[in-house]
Amino acid sequence: MLVLAIDTSTSIGTLALYDDKKGVIGEITLNVKQNHSAITMTTLDCLLTLTGVDKNEIDKVAVSTGPGSFTGIRIGVGLAKGLAYALKTSIAGINELDLLASMYIGDKKIVSMLDARKERVFCGIYKGNCDKLTLEGEYMADELDIILNMIDEEAIFVGDGAFIYRDIIKAKMGDKAIFMPNSLNISRASLLGEMAVEKEDNLFTLEPYYISKSQAEKEKENKNK
């Protein structure tokens, strides 16, 4: 099975082709100032050209459904659904927090964290057990300090939230906080593709996962009050 994986949930845009028999066929990861809508199709064209893969060879489209950037999530999910429909392939959505946490499966607690600005984060806390991760509780969107108060043991922090708020986390957690190299705090579309091999969603009901409401939704609610 050949999977095209797309992740535009954060400022990092990453696309990959993953084959369940051959592994990673190709992957492109970019952190640029341009909006994802301006470069994602160009990046996809480059990926297909460089790997020599025809788009009609794709068996499944995988996409990060968020949380993260509201605009980025909409772009990624919209593109993935459009491609899956046009190519007549299956589709699978993967939670961004699960994706980040899955890079560090082990026996320690893993805190997957995305920056939501102003010392707020999207977060998932996971318990590692050899080759399996279990989400403890629910996905959260809250103040960083509130999240940290939930953690009373040694834990691995991962994601751009862990990178941006490293000093605050370190001051609060001390030696209990373990950090990965900065280059590993971003998602990998190749892992997204691998996680999607055994998963399938309904093309017409798959939706973005935001956790919290967008600024536009909040402003609309305030006007209606």
C-alpha positions in Angstrom: 0.0 0.0 0.0 1.3 3.4 -1.0 0.2 6.2 1.3 0.5 10.0 0.6 0.7 11.8 3.9 0.0 15.5 4.4 0.5 17.5 7.5 0.0 21.3 7.6 -1.3 21.6 11.1 1.6 23.8 12.3 4.0 26.2 10.8 5.9 23.2 9.5 4.6 21.7 6.3 5.5 18.1 5.7 4.5 15.6 3.0 5.7 12.1 2.4 5.1 8.9 0.4 5.2 5.8 2.6 4.9 2.2 1.3 4.0 -0.5 3.8 6.5 -2.9 2.1 9.3 -0.6 1.2 9.1 2.0 4.0 9.7 5.7 3.3 9.8 6.5 -0.5 10.3 10.3 -0.1 9.6 13.1 2.3 9.8 16.9 2.2 9.6 19.1 5.3 9.5 22.9 5.1 9.3 25.8 7.5 8.7 28.8 5.4 6.9 32.1 5.9 4.4 31.5 3.0 0.9 30.2 3.7 0.5 26.5 3.3 -2.0 27.1 0.6 0.7 28.8 -1.5 3.2 26.0 -1.4 1.6 22.6 -0.5 0.6 21.7 -4.1 4.0 22.8 -5.4 5.7 20.6 -2.7 3.5 17.7 -3.7 4.4 18.0 -7.3 8.1 18.1 -6.4 7.7 15.0 -4.2 6.0 13.1 -7.0 8.6 14.2 -9.5 11.6 13.5 -7.4 10.4 10.0 -6.4 9.1 9.1 -9.8 5.7 8.2 -8.5 2.6 8.7 -10.5 -0.3 10.1 -8.5 -2.5 7.3 -9.7 -0.3 4.8 -7.9 -1.4 6.3 -4.5 -3.6 3.9 -2.5 -4.5 6.0 0.4 -4.3 9.7 1.5 -3.4 10.4 5.2 -3.7 13.7 6.8 -3.2 15.3 10.2 -6.6 16.5 11.5 -5.1 18.8 14.2 -5.1 20.4 16.6 -2.8 23.2 15.6 -3.3 26.2 13.3 -7.0 26.6 12.3 -6.0 27.7 8.8 -3.4 25.1 8.3 -5.7 22.3 9.4 -8.4 23.4 7.1 -5.9 23.5 4.2 -4.5 20.1 4.9 -7.8 18.3 5.4 -9.4 20.0 2.5 -6.5 19.1 0.2 -6.4 15.5 1.4 -10.2 15.0 0.9 -10.0 16.6 -2.5 -7.2 14.3 -3.6 -8.8 11.2 -2.1 -12.0 11.9 -4.0 -10.3 12.7 -7.3 -7.9 9.7 -7.1 -10.7 7.4 -5.7 -8.5 6.3 -2.8 -9.3 5.7 0.9 -8.4 8.4 3.5 -7.2 8.3 7.1 -7.0 11.2 9.6 -4.5 11.1 12.4 -4.5 13.4 15.5 -1.4 15.7 15.5 -0.7 15.1 19.2 -0.8 11.3 18.7 1.6 11.7 15.8 4.1 13.7 17.8 3.9 11.3 20.8 4.3 8.2 18.6 7.9 9.2 17.8 9.0 8.4 21.4 7.3 5.1 22.4 9.0 3.7 25.5 8.2 3.2 29.2 8.1 6.9 30.2 5.3 9.4 30.3 5.1 11.5 27.1 3.7 15.0 27.0 2.8 16.0 23.5 2.5 19.8 23.3 1.6 22.3 20.6 1.9 26.1 21.1 -1.5 27.8 21.3 0.1 31.2 22.1 0.3 33.3 25.3 1.5 30.3 27.3 -1.4 28.2 26.3 -1.0 24.8 24.7 -2.8 22.0 23.0 -1.7 18.9 24.9 -2.0 15.1 25.2 -0.4 13.2 28.1 0.5 9.6 27.2 1.7 6.5 29.1 4.3 4.5 27.2 4.3 0.7 27.4 7.0 -0.7 25.2 5.5 -0.4 21.7 2.1 1.1 22.6 1.0 4.5 23.7 -2.1 5.2 25.8 -3.7 8.6 26.1 -4.4 9.5 29.7 -7.6 11.3 30.0 -8.6 13.6 27.1 -6.9 16.0 24.7 -6.6 19.4 26.3 -6.3 23.1 25.4 -5.3 25.0 28.5 -2.7 27.2 30.2 0.8 25.7 30.4 1.0 26.0 34.2 -2.3 24.1 34.6 -1.0 21.3 32.4 2.3 21.1 34.2 0.5 20.8 37.6 -0.9 17.5 36.3 2.5 15.9 35.9 4.3 14.6 39.0 6.8 12.2 37.5 9.6 12.1 34.9 8.2 12.8 31.5 9.4 13.4 27.9 8.2 16.7 26.4 7.8 16.9 22.7 6.3 19.3 20.1 6.8 23.0 19.3 5.2 23.9 22.7 8.0 22.0 24.4 10.5 23.9 22.3 9.0 27.3 22.8 8.3 26.9 26.5 11.3 24.9 27.4 12.6 27.3 30.0 9.2 27.6 31.8 8.8 23.8 31.8 12.4 23.3 33.1 11.9 25.9 35.9 8.7 24.1 37.0 9.6 20.5 36.5 13.4 20.5 37.1 15.1 17.2 36.3 11.8 15.5 35.8 11.5 17.2 32.4 13.3 15.4 29.5 13.6 17.2 26.2 14.4 15.9 22.7 16.8 17.6 20.3 15.1 20.6 18.7 15.0 18.9 15.3 12.8 16.2 16.7 10.1 18.5 18.0 8.3 18.6 14.6 6.0 16.0 13.1 7.1 13.7 10.3 4.7 13.0 7.4 6.5 9.6 6.9 5.3 8.5 10.4 1.9 9.9 9.6 1.8 7.6 6.6 2.9 4.6 8.6 0.3 5.2 11.3 -2.5 5.5 8.6 -1.8 2.1 7.0 -4.2 0.3 9.3 -6.7 3.1 9.7 -9.5 4.3 7.4 -12.1 7.1 7.8 -15.2 8.1 5.9 -14.2 10.6 3.2 -17.4 12.6 3.7 -17.5 12.7 7.5 -13.8 13.2 8.2 -13.4 16.7 9.9 -10.6 18.8 11.4 -10.0 18.4 15.1 -9.5 21.8 16.7 -10.1 21.2 20.5 -10.8 24.9 21.0 -12.9 27.3 18.9 -11.3 29.5 16.3 -10.9 33.2 16.7 -13.6 33.8 14.1 -16.0 31.5 15.9 -15.3 33.3 19.2 -15.9 36.7 17.7 -19.2 35.6 16.1 -20.4 34.3 19.5 -19.4 37.6 21.2 -21.4 39.5 18.6 -24.5 37.3 19.1 -24.5 37.8 22.9 
